[in-house]
Structures are given as structure tokens and as C-alpha cells.
Amino acid sequence: MAFAPCISVADTAASIEFYKSLGFDVDSSTSRQGDDIHMLLYQGRFCAMIYLNADLKNWLPVLTDQPIGFAGMFYLAVEDLDSTFQAFSAAADIVKPITEDHNGQREFYFRDPDGYIIGVNDQKAMQASDLGKYAESDHG
């Protein structure tokens, strides 16, 4: 199993609304009072969890003094980068437009309401690049 990001958020309702506006689905079936955690899915695939900051710190007290956010970013692989960029541009703060890196990977970056930076890359280009050995495959 790959790493499963769980991000701390100030307001789960606002985060859910934001991610839904970008086309994500949210499974809230595990959420309950005092354990406000939700699963994010994009194009039917699990990609992260969002967890109410206060509840996360209650669950894992070692995080009590940690602020929301972090230095780093997450990545989301999509089948159609250009149409995803157009859709996300209408609802998200794009912090870096589509660029191509030295591996031939095309990607753009946006900021969510809690300050997390999420890179969106072209799944097929990733699989065809030197980084393809690390890319998730539809076949296994």
C-alpha cells in the first residue's frame, strides 16, 4: 500500500466544499462526532484524508503544537491535464501554471483553503517518463 496522506484542516465543511468544486468526491461514512475525518477520491480513486484539526490533535496529541499546513506538496495524477487545469482554474488559487520539467512531466500547482500545495500532473506522461517506475498503473 502506498502512503496515504491525512491533512489537518481548519473547517472540514469548507474543505469538502472546496474539493467538491474541483470535481473530487468525498466519502464521509467514517466521520463521527469527535472524529471528523473524510476520504477524498478523484476520478473514483482514493487520494487523501481530511481531518478536522482539533480532532486530529486529540487523536494524536504529539501534533498538538503543530500548525496546519507543512513545507512540501502532494501530487494528483490525472488523465487530461489541460481540461483539469481549466476546471481547477475556475475554483482554485493556481500558484504555478502548467509547465514541463526536465523529465517531460507536465504539471501545475494549486493551493487549497488550508494552504496545502497540490501538484497536478499528467498521468500518461508520468508513466512514460523516467519516473514511470514510481507511477501508479491502471493494471496493478
N, C-alpha and C positions, 0 to 999 in steps of 0.2 A: 504494500500500500504506500502511496506517495504521502508526503507531508500534507496535512490538512490545516490550512490557516484558519485561525479563530481570531477575529479582530474585535477589539473593545470599542464600543460606540456609546456616545452620549445619550442618544434617543433612538431606540430600535424602530419606532414607528416612522420617524423621519428617514432613517437609513433604508427601511423597507420601501418606502415611497420612492426614494431616490433610485434604488437599484431596479425597482419595477419600471420606472420611467425609462430605463435603459434597455428594457426587454428581459431582465432576469426574472426567474420565478423564485418564490420563497416558500419553503416548507416550514411551517410553524408548529408542526404536530408534536415536537418535543418541548415546546415552550410552556412554562407554567409560572405562577406567581413565585417570585424569588429566584427563578432560574430562567430568565428571559433570553433564550438562545434560539436562533433561527438558521436554517440551512439555505444557502444561496445556490441556485442552479442556473446555468446558462446553456441554452440550447439542449436542455434535458440532462446536463451533466453537473454533478456536484462540483463546486469550486471553492467554497469557503463557508465559514460560520460567522454570524454576527452575534455579539453577546453584549447585553447591557453592562456598561462599565461597573456600576455598583454591584451587580450580581456576580460578575466575573471576579471582582476583588474579594467578595465574600466567599466564593468557591475556592479561590487560590490566593490566600492572604499575602503570599510573597510579592504579589503585584500591587499591593496597597499604595505604595509611593510612586508607582509608575504612571506617567501621564498618558493620555490617549494619543495614539499615533506612534511612529517609530521612524528611524532613518533606514530607508530601504524601499522596496516596492514589490508588488505582486504582479504576476503576468496572467493574462487570459488569452488563450489561443482561439481564433475564430476562423470560419471558412471564407468569409467575404470581408476583408479588411476595409475596403473602400465604403461599402454600404454601412458597415458598423460605425466607421468614423462619422459618416453623415448623420446617422441616427443619434450617436452619443453626443455629437457637437451641439445638438439642439437642447440637450438637457444637462450636460456636464461641463465642468471647467476643464477645458483642454489645456494642459500645461506644456505639451510638446506635440506639434502636428506630425503627420506621417513622415517618417524618414526611413532611410535604408542604411543599415550598419555594414561593417566590413565583412560580415558573413552572408550578406544578401538578404538578411531578415528585415522585412518591413514592419514598422510598429508605430504606435502613437501612445501618448500617456494622458490620463485624466486624474483629477483629484476628486475624492468623494467628500461628503459633508463633514467627516471627522478628520480630514487631512491626509488620508491614505492615498498614495500614488499607485495607480494601477496601469501597467503597460498592457496594451492590446496588440497581439502580433498575428501575422498571417500563418495559420496552421500548416498549410501545404508548403509554404516557403521554409518554415522551420524544419519540417520533416525532410526537405530536400537539401538543407544546408549541412555544414559540418556539425551543427548542433542537433541534427536529426536523431542521433542516437539517444538523446535525452528527451525527445518529444514524445508525448502520448500518442499512441497509434489507435486507429479505429478497429484494428484487427487483433488487439491483445493487450 
